[in-house]
Amino acid sequence: MVETESEAETQAAQVPKSVLDETEAGGGKYLGDFLEGPRNRRFEMLEVFRIALEFIRGFRAFHFLGPTVTVFGSARFSEGHEYYIMAREIGRRIADAGFVTMTGGGPGVMEAANRGAMEAGGLSVGSNIVLPHEQRPNQYIDRWVDFDYFFVRKLMLLKYSQAFVILPGGFGTLDELFETSTLIQTGKLHGFPLVLMGHDFWDPLLDFVRDTMVKAGTIGRADYDRFVVTDSSEVAIAHILHFATESYGLRWTKRLRPRWILGEQGAPKKVSDQ
């Protein structure tokens, strides 16, 4: 279809002002227009560049973190909830094992894991999603990057990690769990550990996976066997460490050095590093 100049002007006039304007704080926000179907080509191209810039910001911020474990889970559990307490302990053990703790940067399980890591003296980072009414970065993060696009943020949570710990959560957590599983199943991601915390929460779902999906042949038995479910943070970290050192050959060595000319950021220094 040929787009005339008058048609382009009409379409441009229909694009919300939020798409056209850069915010005064810098970095302009495209609020929800990306998935609303075809738009004027100029705006689609601008969106492509904006997406690329988000990738670059994430790459620069996280490239030098070192061995990392990502923790997924709900933003809705408050301090004192059993899953908040569990996530805080997981963060502490991840840090004690020498890994960086990465989360989605928000409240609930994410805050608890970051908090445990920071309290143990480990490096705590977040990939935060910018939402209209919620999710500001929690206070227990040494470094974070704000993302406008869920798929960019999700890639950052996967790209730099050697293991994934999944605590109870909602649709977002299930999306992260099954996308990670799919990437491992299809060979797009190495077969890193997938540890699910909380038998009471996850067992009914895994029963469905085993008794329905495996039985129907929609996934293989090996896809189901990949999941490790436990209530023990000690068991979770032991499994991750065994895989990292024995199966993957991970060894703790000197960190790579960032290049300032590329705008790269090294890992923040902790007290123990100084």
N, C-alpha and C positions, 0 to 999 in steps of 0.2 A: 504494500500500500504506500503510495506517494504522499508525503506530508507537505502541504503547501505552507507558505510563510504565514498566511492568516490563521491556518489551523494550529500552527505551532504557537502563535501568539495567544490564541484562545486557550490552548492547553496550559501555557505558562501562567495565564491569569488565574487558572483554576488551582494551581499548585499552592498549598498553604504557605503563608508567609514564613512559617518556621523552617520550611525547606530552603528558602531563598536566603535567609539572613544568617549571618554569623552572629553568635551570641557575643555580648560585650565582654564576657569572661574569656573569650577565645576558644575556638574549636567548634563552633556552630553545631546545632543538634537537628538531625533529621528525625522528626518525631512520628514514627509509625507509618510513613508513606511507602516504605520500600516494598512491602508485601501487598500493596493495594492494586496490583496489576500494572500494565504498561503505562509509562509516563513519557513526557517529552524526552527526546534522546539526550539533550544536554544534561538534564537532571539525572538520567541513568548513568551517564559518563561521570558526572561529579560524584555520584554514589560509589562508583567503582574506585575512584581515587581515594575517597574517604575510607573505604574498606581497606584498601592497601595501606593507608597510613596507620590504621589501627593495628594491622598485622605488624608493621615495622616497629611501632611503639612497644608492642608486646615482645617482639624478638629482642629488641635492645634492652628491655628491662629484665628479662628472665634467662637470657642465653648463658650467663655465667653463674647460675645458682648452684650447680653441682647436683649430686644425687637427691632426688626429690620424691616425696610421697604426697599424692593428692587425696584429700578427704572430702567426700561428698555427703550431703545430708540436709535436712530441713532447716529453714530459717525460722521456724515457728516454736522451737523449744527454748524456754527461758531457763535462766540459771536456777539450779535446784532440781530440774527434771532429770530423770535417770539417764536419758540419752545425751543431755548436755554434759553430765558428769562423765559418762562413758567417752564422749568425744574429747573432753579435756584430758583425760588419762591417755587416750590414744595420741594426742598431740605431744604430751610429755614423753611418751615412750618413743615416738618417732624421732624427737630431738635427741634423746639419750642414745639412740642407735646411730646417730650421725647424719641423719637425713634432714633436708629442708622440708618444712610442712607447708603445703600449698592448699588453699581453699578458694571458694568463690568470693571470699572477702566480706560476706554479710554477717547477720546475726545468727543466733541459734547454734546449730551444730558447727557451722563455720567459725563463729566466734570462739566457741569452746575449744576447738582443735588449735586455732591460732593462739589462744590464751595458754593452753597447756604447753605448747612449744616455746612460747616466749618465757614462761615461768621457769622452764627447764634450761634456758639459755640457748635454745636453738634458734635458727633463722625461720621467720614466719612471714609468708607472703600471701597476697590475695589477688585474684582476677575478678574484679568487681563489675557487676552489670549495672548500668544506669537505667533506673526505672522511674516513672513519673511520680510515684507516691511513696516509695520505700527503698530500702537497701542502700544505705550509706556504708562505707568501709568501717569495719569494727576497729576498736582502739588497740587491738593486739597484733598489729601487722607492722613489720619493719619496712616492707615495700609493697605497693599495690599499683595496679593500672586500672583505670576506669574504661570500660568498653560499652559502646552503644549497641553492638551486634552480638546476639547470643552465640552465633556460630563461631565468631572470632574468639570470644571469651572461652568457649568450650574447647576449642583447639589448643589454647594456651594451657588449660587445665590438664590436657592429655599429653601434649608434645614433650614436656620437660620432666615427666614423672616415670619412675621405675616400678611403681606399685600404686594401687588404688584401694582405699578403704571407704566402704559405703555404709553409712549409718541410715537409720530410718528417715524417710522423707516422702515428699509428694510427687507430683507429675515430673517436676524438674529433676529430682533425684532418680526416678525411674528412667527418664530419658537419658541421663548421664550413664546409668548402669548399663542399659541395653545398647546404647551407641558404642560404649567402650567394648562391650562383649562382641558386637558386630564387627568392629574394626579388628579385634583379635581373631575372630572366626574367619574373616576374609583375608587375613594376612597383611592388612594395612598398618597394624600395630603389633609390636612384639608381644608374645604371650606373657605379659607381666601379671603378677598376682592380683586377683580380684577378691578382696576380703569383705564379707558382709557381716556387720556387727549387729547381733540381736536375733536369737533364734525365734522368739515369740513373734517378731515383726516379719521376718523374711521366710520362715518355714512354709507358711501357706502359699506364698508366691512360688517358691521353689518346688513345692509339691505339684503345682499346676505345670510348671516347666517340665518336670520329670514325667508326670503321669499323663499329660495331655500333649505337650509339644514334642517330646522325645518319642512318645508312643505313636503319634501321627506322622513322624518322620520329617517334621518341619525343621528340626535341629538334630544334631548328632548327640550321642551319649557323652562324647568328649566335651561338647559345649556346656553341658550341664555339670560335668565333673570339674570343670574349671573353677567353679565357685567354691570358696571356703567360707563356711558360716561358723561363727563362734561368739560367745559372750565374753571372752577373755582377751583383753588387750595384750597380755603377755603372749598368748598363742598367736594372735594376729601379727605381732612384730617378729616373733620367731619364724613364722612362715615367710614373711617378707625378707628377713635377713638371710634365711637359707637359700631362697631363690636368688637373691642379689649376689651372694658370694659363691655359691656352689653351681647354680644353673647358668647364671648370666656372667659370672666372672668379674663382678664389680669389685674394684679395689679403690681404697681411699688414697688419692694422690694430690699433688699440688694443683690448685685451681688454675684454669686458663685465665689469661690476663685480657681485660677489655681494651679496645682501641678507642681512645678519646676522639680521634679524628672521625670515627663513624658514629659518634654520639652514643656509644655503648656504655652501659652502667654495670659496674662490678657489683658483686653481692655486698650488702651493707655489712660493715664490720661489727661484730659482737664484742662484748667486753673480753671474752676468752680469746679473741683473735688479736687483741692489741698488745 
